[in-house]
Structure formats: C-alpha cells, structure tokens
C-alpha cells in the first residue's frame, strides 16, 4: 500500500513539473522579440537623411517602446540599415552584444575605405543605400534600392557599398555559430560604439593626441598664457585653431575626473608632478650614483711633508655667504680651497654644494614651494597696451626665480634691520588681522651704511625667507635712453609688483637713481626728473593702498638722496660696522680650529678675542678678506714644491695658521670704510627712523 502511494505522489509531482515547464515555455514565447520588417522599414524611411546620431537614437527609442525587455531568439542574424545622412552614409542597428559583434567582425583596410566582414546566411535585409546581390558561381547582379526587402536564397551572397572612398561592408555565405547567444534588446549599442569598432588603433591614437593639444591650447588661453598658446599654434601650423572644445569640457575638469577616479579606486589622490632632477644629478645617477669632483681627473698632489697625515675631521657648519663676510654662498667652498686628498677617499665623497642647489644650513632642503611657483602670465595685465607689455617683460627679468639661500640666522648682527623687515614683510602676511588701520605694515625701508656691512645680504635673506615675489632692481633696470621709457618702466614696475603681490622691490644703490633734484652742476636732465617724479608718485600710492608691496632700498651715500624719497622710506636704519662680539663670531666662522673643506685640512690656532679687538673699524667683507688671506699664506708656501715634484703621493699637509700670521695680514690689509663712520653717525642723528 505504501508503494502505491509513493508511486502516485511521484506521478503527481512529475505531472505538475511538466505543466509548469509548459506554462513557462508559453510565457517565454510571448516575450520573444519578433523582428518586424514592416515596422523597421517605416522607421528607416521616416528618419532617413537626419543626423546619424539623432536618427539612430530615435530608431532605438521606438524599438524599445514597442518591444520592452523582449529577448532576441537564437536564430539567423538580422540586420537593419538606417540611412542617417552622416559621414558614413549609413548606420547599423545590430541586435547583439558588443562583445559578440567584435568576435564576429574583423577589420580590414580597403582602397575604398574600411571594410568589415561577417560570414553568415542572411535571411532578411532592409537597406537604405545601393544594394547588390550576386548568386554564387555567376556574374548576375540585381540592384535594389532603399525600402526594398530582399530575401536571400541558399548560396547567395550580398554586398553593400555606399560610395567610393567611404565605408564598404561585404557579407558572404555562412552560418551563425550556435554557441553564441544574443543579448537583450536594451543592449543595443550606441553610435559611438559603432564608430569606435571601425576605427583603427592608429586613428584613435591620433584623435586622442589632437584632442589633448586642443584642450591644452584652450587651457593656455583661459589662464592667460597667450604667448605660450601662440607658440603652440605656430608649432601645429594653425591646426589647433580649427577646432574648439565642446561645452562643459576643459582640461581642468578632465584632471579632476581622473583624480576622483584615482581616489575612489586607491583611496588616495594621484601624484601628478615631481621636481625635476638637476643636470648634474642625472649624470651622477647614470654613473653609479657617486659624485665625481672636478679635481678627480687631475694629477694627484705630491707629498710635501713625509710625516703621518693628520686625522680627518669635520669643521663646523658653514652658513650662507654675503657681503658682510658672515656667511658663504652654497656654490663656493670656503676661500676656494678645493684641493682633493687621495687619503680621504674618492673626491666625490666630499659633499659640496653646487650652483643651483637649494639646501639649508642643516643639510636639508628648504621650503621651495614659493620659489618654484609659476609667475602669473603677463597677459593677465588688464588694460595694458602692447608697449606696456613689452616693458613688463623687461622688468620681469629682474624677478628672483631662484632662492639666494640666505637665512636670518646666517646674518651676524643687524638685529634692528631684521626686526623691521619682519614687521614689514613677514608678519603682515602671517598675521594679517593685526596689521590694519594705524597698524598697517611699513611700505618703505632704507638700509644705509658703509660698504660691506650686510645691506645686500639682508635683501637676499628677504628673498629667501619672506615668501614674496622679489624684484631686484638696479639703475639699469629702470633707466632708458628712449624718451619717456624710464617713467613708464617705473610705473610698470609697481604695477607688476601689485599684480604679483605680495611683493618686495629691492632698490640697490638708491642714490644712483634718486639723487637730490636741482643740485646737479649745469642743471638736471629732464628725463631724469620725470623718472624721479614717477618713482615718488608710485611710492606715495603704495602708502595709500592696501596692496602688500614693500620697498627695500640700500644706499652707501644717504646724504645724496632726495628728501622726498626719505619721507616715503618710513624706516631708515644704519647698518654699522660689526661690533667686537660680531667680529669674533665672524673670524671663528671663517677660520675654525679645524677646517677640512675640499678634502684638505686647514688647522688654526688663533686668539679670537684679541684679533676681534685689533680689527675694530673693519667691515664684514673686510674681515672675510683678511681671513681668506690668512688661510692663503700656508697654501702659498707649497706651490714651488708642487711645481717641482712629479711623484704621485697620497696626501698633503698645510702649516697651521697662527695668531702671528693673522696679525701680519692685518698689518697689510687696511679697512675700507673706517673714516666714513663719523659721517654716517652724523647723518643718523639727523634722519634716523628706527
């Protein structure tokens, strides 16, 4: 009994399953998309002659409305050709996925254009365009025209050709692989997909490059880099002017899209740029990463003293160089002693700063973001005529683009000058809320004093530390022989400073351009008076404006300056001769107990305090000159021996520099500005403003 019941249950379950499958099959049959030749023919005729993208999209929309979500049957491939009036002459609606289309099609280049081939038996074709049909093995040809329906027989081949020199598609005899399944009707690919498939890789690459050039050209124009855009246009023979970027597309938007994509994919923004390596660094990298000294290829120095070579040591950190002698430029070694020692290893192991390197006194890189920033294009000058733009280009040559690498701490003394410069330039940018109204920052500062006391060095520190656009202006920058150009150059200078604000204008040797008016023998030249007047007017305008433009002036002859200029230079500071502690610090800096610059050890035994007292009246540059001469004395003694010896020896040894040697140098090296201090002090009592 139980067996009968079990059999009955199985029979009922099987019957229900079969019935469900039949119902599902009938439902699927109702969902099949039947390709209606009449409907598509009407659509083809209705939208023929329109723009190809517009016609294609309209046909697709109509098909989706009539057959939403229907499944294509796995049957013979059916084509619909819609004449769209585009550059191709015709467009195709292929009811298959893009992947299947690429698998079935191959791309070939024909003398008449591009040709795509697909081998299959074509049951029905509706075409708008010249249509020809051949029977296999015969030369018989029948011509059909738009709207005609052609039914193919077995063994018949079809060729479609729109016009000479354009696209040609040929169809041959064959069958559709049964393993290929067709996609939903909603996967009809777009016109852009259709065009992309027929493009060769070379054409796509060429089009991409052209689009990139056009984007760059439009970006340069939009940012005001007109000269660069004109140069690009000339390089491309005017090709970039024949096209324009589409609406809502620009280079910045493309870059932002890429950054967003990169962040979504990798959870970080891409690093698009990096600092270029110095030419010397590239050379070193290719040669194994070890710097070679210029002296490494020279003939080794012979032995002078057969005694044991001294132990190598490291001297104290050296600062940056300037006119007061308290520091040394990064590109030059101390006193020029660049003799290499074989004993100390390869000369390349001695790290010396080269020209163009930007390093701080601690061996690390400085904050070079400001120095590496791009200057605004001159085309951004609103209301400037062509002549003014040319003058602006002349003034732009005097903008500091590279850091002098002089720090505040590299300057010994000059505390009042450093404090006022920071008040005028550094603090207003860092704390703008404090410098409003009566507390507005100083607009002009005059540094005066004997030559060689650090005035220009202080300006270099401003260029390095203050993160402003630095204009290094001399008389040759704003004086012209052409009538009217001098005052125009002065005006353009201050306009440029406002344009690149925050800015610092450094006027070196101010007395050469702003001497007292009306005191010249035989009368002053009219052009000189106009230039001075324009300079005074521009500086007066700075005092009444909120622009962050600061004028830093230096003069060795302040008593020759025009009084109107003195009024506009709100702060006037005497840069005096160094004090005794400053002189002692300078001597110990230039001549430490042990100096191994360039691989040669220079030892000293000096009474720094005594020497500092004996050098009263010496400027910073005078002190550096005396130290250099004292260091040169032991080197001078070995030249005769070096010239007479031909033997290659591993090392050399220099005699020690003593206090007596230094005093002898002082006796033969007089200060350059000792007798001028009384006059500077008298002028300070009358015009001081600290």
C-alpha positions, 0 to 999 in steps of 0.5 A, spaced: 500 500 500 505 504 501 508 503 494 502 505 491 502 511 494 509 513 493 508 511 486 502 516 485 505 522 489 511 521 484 506 521 478 503 527 481 509 531 482 512 529 475 505 531 472 505 538 475 513 539 473 511 538 466 505 543 466 509 548 469 515 547 464 509 548 459 506 554 462 513 557 462 515 555 455 508 559 453 510 565 457 517 565 454 514 565 447 510 571 448 516 575 450 520 573 444 522 579 440 519 578 433 523 582 428 518 586 424 520 588 417 514 592 416 515 596 422 523 597 421 522 599 414 517 605 416 522 607 421 528 607 416 524 611 411 521 616 416 528 618 419 532 617 413 537 623 411 537 626 419 543 626 423 546 619 424 546 620 431 539 623 432 536 618 427 539 612 430 537 614 437 530 615 435 530 608 431 532 605 438 527 609 442 521 606 438 524 599 438 524 599 445 517 602 446 514 597 442 518 591 444 520 592 452 525 587 455 523 582 449 529 577 448 532 576 441 531 568 439 537 564 437 536 564 430 539 567 423 542 574 424 538 580 422 540 586 420 537 593 419 540 599 415 538 606 417 540 611 412 542 617 417 545 622 412 552 622 416 559 621 414 558 614 413 552 614 409 549 609 413 548 606 420 547 599 423 542 597 428 545 590 430 541 586 435 547 583 439 552 584 444 558 588 443 562 583 445 559 578 440 559 583 434 567 584 435 568 576 435 564 576 429 567 582 425 574 583 423 577 589 420 580 590 414 583 596 410 580 597 403 582 602 397 575 604 398 575 605 405 574 600 411 571 594 410 568 589 415 566 582 414 561 577 417 560 570 414 553 568 415 546 566 411 542 572 411 535 571 411 532 578 411 535 585 409 532 592 409 537 597 406 537 604 405 543 605 400 545 601 393 544 594 394 547 588 390 546 581 390 550 576 386 548 568 386 554 564 387 558 561 381 555 567 376 556 574 374 548 576 375 547 582 379 540 585 381 540 592 384 535 594 389 534 600 392 532 603 399 525 600 402 526 594 398 526 587 402 530 582 399 530 575 401 536 571 400 536 564 397 541 558 399 548 560 396 547 567 395 551 572 397 550 580 398 554 586 398 553 593 400 557 599 398 555 606 399 560 610 395 567 610 393 572 612 398 567 611 404 565 605 408 564 598 404 561 592 408 561 585 404 557 579 407 558 572 404 555 565 405 555 562 412 552 560 418 551 563 425 555 559 430 550 556 435 554 557 441 553 564 441 547 567 444 544 574 443 543 579 448 537 583 450 534 588 446 536 594 451 543 592 449 543 595 443 549 599 442 550 606 441 553 610 435 559 611 438 560 604 439 559 603 432 564 608 430 569 606 435 569 598 432 571 601 425 576 605 427 583 603 427 588 603 433 592 608 429 586 613 428 584 613 435 591 614 437 591 620 433 584 623 435 586 622 442 593 626 441 589 632 437 584 632 442 589 633 448 593 639 444 586 642 443 584 642 450 591 644 452 591 650 447 584 652 450 587 651 457 593 656 455 588 661 453 583 661 459 589 662 464 592 667 460 598 664 457 597 667 450 604 667 448 605 660 450 598 658 446 601 662 440 607 658 440 603 652 440 599 654 434 605 656 430 608 649 432 601 645 429 601 650 423 594 653 425 591 646 426 589 647 433 585 653 431 580 649 427 577 646 432 574 648 439 572 644 445 565 642 446 561 645 452 562 643 459 569 640 457 576 643 459 582 640 461 581 642 468 575 638 469 578 632 465 584 632 471 579 632 476 575 626 473 581 622 473 583 624 480 576 622 483 577 616 479 584 615 482 581 616 489 575 612 489 579 606 486 586 607 491 583 611 496 588 616 495 589 622 490 594 621 484 601 624 484 601 628 478 608 632 478 615 631 481 621 636 481 625 635 476 632 632 477 638 637 476 643 636 470 648 634 474 644 629 478 642 625 472 649 624 470 651 622 477 645 617 477 647 614 470 654 613 473 653 609 479 650 614 483 657 617 486 659 624 485 665 625 481 669 632 483 672 636 478 679 635 481 678 627 480 681 627 473 687 631 475 694 629 477 694 627 484 698 632 489 705 630 491 707 629 498 710 635 501 711 633 508 713 625 509 710 625 516 703 621 518 697 625 515 693 628 520 686 625 522 680 627 518 675 631 521 669 635 520 669 643 521 663 646 523 657 648 519 658 653 514 652 658 513 650 662 507 655 667 504 654 675 503 657 681 503 658 682 510 663 676 510 658 672 515 656 667 511 658 663 504 654 662 498 652 654 497 656 654 490 663 656 493 667 652 498 670 656 503 676 661 500 676 656 494 680 651 497 678 645 493 684 641 493 682 633 493 686 628 498 687 621 495 687 619 503 680 621 504 677 617 499 674 618 492 673 626 491 666 625 490 665 623 497 666 630 499 659 633 499 659 640 496 654 644 494 653 646 487 650 652 483 643 651 483 642 647 489 637 649 494 639 646 501 639 649 508 644 650 513 642 643 516 643 639 510 636 639 508 632 642 503 628 648 504 621 650 503 621 651 495 614 651 494 614 659 493 620 659 489 618 654 484 611 657 483 609 659 476 609 667 475 602 669 473 602 670 465 603 677 463 597 677 459 593 677 465 595 685 465 588 688 464 588 694 460 595 694 458 597 696 451 602 692 447 608 697 449 606 696 456 607 689 455 613 689 452 616 693 458 613 688 463 617 683 460 623 687 461 622 688 468 620 681 469 627 679 468 629 682 474 624 677 478 628 672 483 626 665 480 631 662 484 632 662 492 639 666 494 639 661 500 640 666 505 637 665 512 636 670 518 640 666 522 646 666 517 646 674 518 651 676 524 648 682 527 643 687 524 638 685 529 634 692 528 634 691 520 631 684 521 626 686 526 623 691 521 623 687 515 619 682 519 614 687 521 614 689 514 614 683 510 613 677 514 608 678 519 603 682 515 602 676 511 602 671 517 598 675 521 594 679 517 588 681 522 593 685 526 596 689 521 590 694 519 588 701 520 594 705 524 597 698 524 598 697 517 605 694 515 611 699 513 611 700 505 618 703 505 625 701 508 632 704 507 638 700 509 644 705 509 651 704 511 658 703 509 660 698 504 660 691 506 656 691 512 650 686 510 645 691 506 645 686 500 645 680 504 639 682 508 635 683 501 637 676 499 635 673 506 628 677 504 628 673 498 629 667 501 625 667 507 619 672 506 615 668 501 614 674 496 615 675 489 622 679 489 624 684 484 631 686 484 632 692 481 638 696 479 639 703 475 639 699 469 633 696 470 629 702 470 633 707 466 632 708 458 635 712 453 628 712 449 624 718 451 619 717 456 621 709 457 624 710 464 617 713 467 613 708 464 618 702 466 617 705 473 610 705 473 610 698 470 614 696 475 609 697 481 604 695 477 607 688 476 609 688 483 601 689 485 599 684 480 604 679 483 603 681 490 605 680 495 611 683 493 618 686 495 622 691 490 629 691 492 632 698 490 640 697 490 644 703 490 638 708 491 642 714 490 644 712 483 637 713 481 634 718 486 639 723 487 637 730 490 633 734 484 636 741 482 643 740 485 646 737 479 652 742 476 649 745 469 642 743 471 638 736 471 636 732 465 629 732 464 628 725 463 631 724 469 626 728 473 620 725 470 623 718 472 624 721 479 617 724 479 614 717 477 618 713 482 615 718 488 608 718 485 608 710 485 611 710 492 606 715 495 600 710 492 603 704 495 602 708 502 595 709 500 593 702 498 592 696 501 596 692 496 602 688 500 608 691 496 614 693 500 620 697 498 627 695 500 632 700 498 640 700 500 644 706 499 652 707 501 651 715 500 644 717 504 646 724 504 645 724 496 638 722 496 632 726 495 628 728 501 622 726 498 624 719 497 626 719 505 619 721 507 616 715 503 622 710 506 618 710 513 624 706 516 631 708 515 636 704 519 644 704 519 647 698 518 654 699 522 660 696 522 660 689 526 661 690 533 667 686 537 662 680 539 660 680 531 667 680 529 669 674 533 663 670 531 665 672 524 673 670 524 671 663 528 666 662 522 671 663 517 677 660 520 675 654 525 680 650 529 679 645 524 677 646 517 677 640 512 673 643 506 675 640 499 678 634 502 684 638 505 685 640 512 686 647 514 688 647 522 688 654 526 690 656 532 688 663 533 686 668 539 679 670 537 678 675 542 684 679 541 684 679 533 676 681 534 679 687 538 685 689 533 680 689 527 675 694 530 673 699 524 673 693 519 667 691 515 664 684 514 667 683 507 673 686 510 674 681 515 672 675 510 678 678 506 683 678 511 681 671 513 681 668 506 688 671 506 690 668 512 688 661 510 692 663 503 699 664 506 700 656 508 697 654 501 702 659 498 708 656 501 707 649 497 706 651 490 714 651 488 714 644 491 708 642 487 711 645 481 717 641 482 715 634 484 712 629 479 711 623 484 704 621 485 703 621 493 697 620 497 696 626 501 698 633 503 699 637 509 698 645 510 702 649 516 697 651 521 695 658 521 697 662 527 695 668 531 702 671 528 700 670 521 693 673 522 696 679 525 701 680 519 695 680 514 692 685 518 698 689 518 697 689 510 690 689 509 687 696 511 679 697 512 675 700 507 670 704 510 673 706 517 673 714 516 666 714 513 663 712 520 663 719 523 659 721 517 654 716 517 653 717 525 652 724 523 647 723 518 643 718 523 642 723 528 639 727 523 634 722 519 634 716 523 627 712 523 628 706 527 
